[in-house]
């Protein structure tokens, strides 16, 4: 098997050039998908039989919850690459993804609380799904704190990678909490392989919103990583040339 594509990710210059090509496409896709998905779901999808219009918060809550978990899995994978192959870009991805994941987890918890009040009669309960998501938020905070507290870059990378790997145990707990325990939180609204519990005119805008959130996440992550790469590689000749080019273009 040819692993050339994998080793290219070890080159900050190659990543910077490639990500610059991807960003416009991802940004446009994020804007279009979010505009269509949210407008369709929040304004034009039919009301739910029992929850009426209060269910519409799923078009924000579900994508945020999906992405908060996916982001942490990405961090765990980046942690493995950082520890095993010593790729600096993996550490960049891990530490730059953490604040985005924390915000998404926060949005998921807040939107879930808003949804819970009319549905369950309370904003918060120590339900298995809610509690495990709160733990995920603290794990994000832990990675961010470690990255900022340890001055040595290599030591910080190892510590963040280990915490990301250990914390990944929480992801299957979140996913299967509604099956393992008797919880108030409802099962998954739709799955990749299973039959959706909603009609097509309700879950299609949800699917579009999820795709839009993922494109938005990829766009923001690449932008943060590009800035961090420029900061870390500031003494490299290609970075100086890029800065000179950008400075000349802004005159």
N, C-alpha and C positions, 0 to 999 in steps of 0.2 A: 504493500500500500504506500502511495506517495503522500508524505506528510509535509511537503513543501508549503502548502497553503497554511498549515498550522504554525510552522516556524516563522512565517512572514509576520505573524502577530507579535513576534518579539521585536520587530523593528518599529520604533516610534515614528520614524519618517514615513514608512509605508502606511501605517495606520492613519497618520494625519492626512496624507494625500487621498487615501481611499475614503475616509470618513467625510472629507470635503466634497466628494462626488455624491455620496449617499444622502447627505443632509438636506439638500433642496427637495429631493423626492420624498423623503420621510416627512419633512415639514408640511409639504403640500398635501400628502396623504392624510396626515393627522388632522389638518384643518378641515378637509373635505369630509372625512369619515365622522369626526366629532360633530360637525355642523349638521350632517344628515341624520346621524343616529340620535343625537340629543333632541333636535327639533322634531323628528318623527315620534320619538318616545314620549317626550314631555308634552307635546301639543296635539299630536294626531292619533296616537295609539288609543284604542278603546279603553274605557275604565275596566278595572278588574271586578269580577262578580261580587266578591265579598269585601275587598279592601277599597273599592272604588278608585279615586284618583290618588290616594295616599301611596299606592304601590309604585307610582312613577319614579320614586327616588331610587328604585333599583337601577335605573339607567346611569346613575352616578355611583351608587353603593357597590353594585356587583362588579363593574370594571375595576374600581379602586381596590376591592378586596382581592380579585384575581391577580391584579398586577402587584399588589403588596407581597403576596406569596411568591409569585414568579420572580420578582426582584431579589428576594432573599435566596431563592434557589440559584439564581445567576451569581450572586455573591459567593455562595458555597462552592460552585463550580470554579469561579475565579480564584477562590482560596486554594483549591486543589492544584490548579495550574501554577499559582504563585509559589506554593510550597514544594511541588515536585519538579517543575521545569524552571523555576526562578524567573519567570517572565515578569518584568516590571509593569508591563501594560495590564497584566491581570490584577496587580495590586491597585493600579490606577482605576480600573473598572470597579473593583470592589469598593474602594473608599468613595468614589464619586457617585456610585449607585445608592449608597446608604442614606444620604439625606433625601433623595427622591423617594426611596422606599418608605422612609419614615413619614413623609408627608402623605403618601398614598394610604398608609396604614391609619394615620390620623383621620383622613377624610372618610375612610371606611368605617371607623369606629363612630365618628360623629354622625354620619349619615345613617348608620345603623341605629343609633340612639334615637334620632329624629323619627325614623320609621317605626321603631319599637313602641313609642308612646301611643299612637293610635291603634297599633296592632296588638301589643301585649298589655298596654295600660301602664307601662313604665319605661323610662329612658334606659335604665341599666339593670341588669340582673347578673349574678355570677354564674351565668350559663357557660357550658364547656366551650362553645364556639367563641363567645365574646371574651372569655378569660384568656383563651389561647391566643386570640388576636391581640389582646392587650400585652401579653408576654412578648409577642412578636415586635410590638412597638418598642418595648424596653430593650430587646435584643438589638434593634436598629440603633437606639440611643447608645448602647454599649459599644458597638462598632465605631460610631462617630466619636465617642469620648476617647476610646483607645487610640484612634488615629490622631487625635489632637493632643493627647497627653504625653505620648512617647515621642521624644525629639528625634531619636535615631530612626531613619526611614526604614531600614531593614528590619529592625526590631518591631516597629509599628506594623509593618506588613505581615510579619509572622503572627503577631498577636491578633490582628484583625482577621487573618485567614483562619486561625484556630477557632476563634469565637464564631465566625460565620459557619464553620463546619459543625461545631457542637450545636449551635442554634438551629441548624437545619432539621434536627430531630423534631422540632415543633411543627414543621410544615405538614407532615402526615397526620399529626394530632389535630391540627386545624381542619384538614380536609375530611377526616373520618369521625370527627367529634359528634356529628349529628347522628351517626350510625352506632358508635360505641356506647353513647350515653343517652339518657332520656332528656332531651333539651327542648327549650322553647323555640330555638332557631329552626327554621324550616330547612328541608333538604335542598340540594342544588336545584335551581330553577331549570337549567338545561345543562346537558353534558355533550361531549363530542360524540359519544357512541349511543347514548340513551335517547329516549323520546322526550321531547320538551313537555313541560307541564303547562305551557301557555300556548295560545293560538299563534299562528305564524305572524300576524300583524302586530303581535306584542313582543315576540322573541327575536324577530329579524332586526328591529332597531336596536335591541339590546346587543346582538351580535356585532352590529356595525359600530356601536359605541365601544365595545370591548376592543375591537380592532383599532379604533381611533385612539384609545388610551394607550395601547401598546406602541403605536407609531409615535405618539406624543412622548412616551417614556424613552423610546430609542433616540428621538431627536434631542431631548434634553440631556440624556446620558452622553451622547457623542459630543455635544457642545461642551459639557463639563470636562470630559476626558481630553478634548483637544486643548482646552485652556490649561489643564494640569500638565499635559505633555509639554507644552510650550514653557511652562514654569520650570519643570524638572530638567528639560534639555536646553535651558536658556543659553548655555555656553557652546552648544553645538553649532557648527557653521551653517547647517541648513535652517536652523531656527533664526539665526541672525539674518540670513537672506530673506526668510519669510517675513520677519518683522520689518525689514527694510522695504520689502515689496508692499506690505500693507500700509506702512507709513507714507510711502510715495503715492499710493492710490488715494489716501485721505487728504492730500494737500489740495 
